[in-house]
Amino acid sequence: MNTTQHKLSYCALTVAAVLCSPQVWAQQSQAETKNDKSVERIQVTGSHIKRTDIEGALPVTIIDRNMIDKSGFDNLQQLLERMPVTGAGTFSTRGNSQDSTANGAAAISLRGFGADATLVLINGRRVATSAFAEGIVNSFVDINSIPVAAIERIDILKDGASAIYGSDAVAGVVNIVLRKDYTGTEVSLGYGSTTGPSYDEKTFSTVWGTGDDKSNATLILDYFNNGQIDNSELGRFGTANQTPYGGEDFRSSRGYPGRFIVDGVTLRDPGCPTGSIAGQTCLYDYGPHSIALPAAERLGAMLTMSRELNDNIEFFSEMAVQHNTSTAGGAATPLDEGAGLTVPGSHPNNPWKKDIKIGRYRTVDAGNRRWDITSDTLRLLAGVRGVVNNWEWEAAAQKGRSAATQTGERDQGWVRTDFLQNEINAGRYNPFGGVTNPQSVIDAITTSLVRRGKSHLTSVDGHISGELMQITHGAIGLAAGVEYRKEDARDTPDDQFTRGLIFGTESVSAAAGRSQKAAYIELSVPVLENLELQLAERYDHYSDFGGTTNPKVAFHYTPSDTVTVRGSWSQGFRAPSLAQIGLGPSQESQFFVDTFLCPTNNPANPACASTDYTIIFAGNPNLKAEESESWNLGAVWQVNDALDFSVDLWSITQDNKIDEVPFGEVYQAECGKQNSTICIRFAPLPGQTLGTLDRINNGYFNVSSQAARGLDLSANYKLDLAQNGVVKLNLEWTYLDEFEKDKVSYAGEYRYPQYRWVAGADWNLNDWGVAGSLSYIGEFEDTPDINFDGTLDFDVETSRMVDSQLTVDTQLYYNWDASTKLMLGVSNLLDEEPPFAAGDGDGDLYGYVTSIYSPRGRYVYAKVSYKF
């Protein structure tokens, strides 16, 4: 942070010290102090200071156990992505079937800043990140590793919180509070199925607890299983050729049959079907061979224990294990000129009877590529807490580990180029005409693969909190603490990838580690009887990029018994992810047109087809931390005991953001040259000055910035109908006024709808109840790269609009007796399809935005829970 920021932070704490001075404020009587201490104090997410009320200076949305049950979701990702505060950067297993990402995992993004700018905690503490990064380098906490049955509540802090929690809390914090101190046994069973594609979910959980006034042990077991939806089941949402529906043709130039280079001229296979011909390219629709929603199975166990050692000291511990399996994969292996494959003129099936090169081809007869993913997470925590002279203290140590493995067997479509070349040379593999080669030949060209990832976290922390002193208008609260954390991550691809023997498949390698230490202080000062000031500052030091200091100032003002005004300002940071620092050469694919080889649209020119090209990335050990500044100003109006409103205006600015240089800019600057070391081309064919594009080299730098501001509104109403029951209504509404990246406005553009809201209603009478909700996602502009030339142009061009969507969920519940509860529900009652989108040429290729909408359709479920 700069010198001015240091001075502001120092001045804030100096003011607090003056306000704390006994010369300025008189102390309250001992009787008042005793009365104050008789009220139970709790800790609210966003502060280390315990307080007597949950309505503090910061905007926090709480999803309690009852709300989780009535949502109908047995998957944390499905529950959280429905919240209006979530935005672009949230991802799930839906459509997540690439080799360079975290298959089988899910994360949450607040305010659209990305999963790496949203801090996820369990019981207020950090946990190990996923063993595999998302999108090559974005580290995150896999929320699929947290069993829903173990959750007591979810606190969503919609404000920057680096001064409280450190790195990553740029856009906010999601704190998962676990169930504890449970006594008895509860068993729950659930089953649901769609009315469209063949898909179902099965759930089982049990909660068991025993204890007395001195100790407790709570054990939670949770099982979740979901079926698979293949793209082939989705009709128009399962094909890469969206031209019949008003979209683009994203079929691959790596076809089956393929195209070849004969005497320096590119020619398609004579056997290419008419509907697949695009000039001298034979297109292939990989869409039906991909997975829309992969099968998954998750089994978790969690044990929490506590024991009073004496009247002032308590021991506590947490142990959690999770075992997840999932699938991922895409169409058959795509090959291009970079594979270096040739066919001798002596090959019995060679139609040209001369030595030729394979230009673009796909080994469809070897089968679709499939991964089997297994991930295991382990978390161990032990600590002690107690009270000394009315000061609460706590110290704990934690070990966490996440390990993941992706395996591909020989019967899952993994082809080695050297094996394939040997079979072609021997005349046994026929690459012409789209024929199916004998199984013995397929066995000879395929192999097995394994990708392994691990991440570790070791941490110790300690803090104290209590009342520093009494002043005229109450007690000054203080919290202070220290933390130490050591973490490492490693992503190791199969050796066959690193030797270049597996082609046309994205791969990732990364390895890095570091340590971090921090100290923080927080004050809560009752400046007036109705005005509370919160001051916080935290210093973090990382072994790789150095130190950073981040302050926070917030206030809580109650001008009347029914109105509360709150506000905050803070600075924050995000440390470079271990993947961004330690990334080895890694790949991803992007569709665009090579306009240097296709200056005018000519269907006969192979370069004029939108083609999936390879981009190579590497890490940067010299990265610095991203910096952010955020503020929030809001009010709460408690009209009466039945009705309340809250409104918050918020803003976040993030600078020095780590990002890749946009590949469109790299393309324009480098790809017009044959001998560029950044944009690599093959040797030109006769009569050409530029060769076919092979790959673009790119990297990560502190080059970007983003800023957002918006408005949140919530309302709650409770209507007592006496003998006719009770009705509860609620609304959560978010408006995204602006979202800028590098001075370009994204609000209302692709993946950034300006309006999102969820409205709910719950009516119960005696043992019966009905709940329902409406979920709305506003419209936004389609296609950020309108001409698909590799350069985002939505800021100067206008595309069509992606329609808004409104879905309806309903639930009927019945308390059979004091022990048994039954639930029957329907998600997406009206079976709304995702609104059509032409897509972005990257992850959204099938006519809808996969990160926002689900193709699952109407889903009907039933649950039963029994307590004894």
PyMOL commands that set and color helices and strands:
alter all, ss='L'
color gray80, all
select helices_A, chain A and resi 3-20+30-37+65-71+76-81+115-117+143-145+148-150+162-165+231-233+235-238+243-245+274-276+287-289+337-339+364-366+410-412+417-425+439-445+495-498+578-582+606-608+663-670+722-724
alter helices_A, ss='H'
color red, helices_A
select strands_A, chain A and resi 42-43+50-51+60-64+118-122+151-157+172-178+184-194+200-211+215-226+229-230+259-262+265-268+277-278+281-282+291-293+296-308+313-330+334-335+342-343+356-362+369-388+391-408+449-471+474-492+510-528+531-542+546-557+563-574+586-592+611-618+626-638+643-660+679-681+693-720+726-741+744-745+755-765+768-777+780-781+801-802+805-815+820-827+859-867
alter strands_A, ss='S'
color yellow, strands_A
deselect
rebuild
show_as cartoon
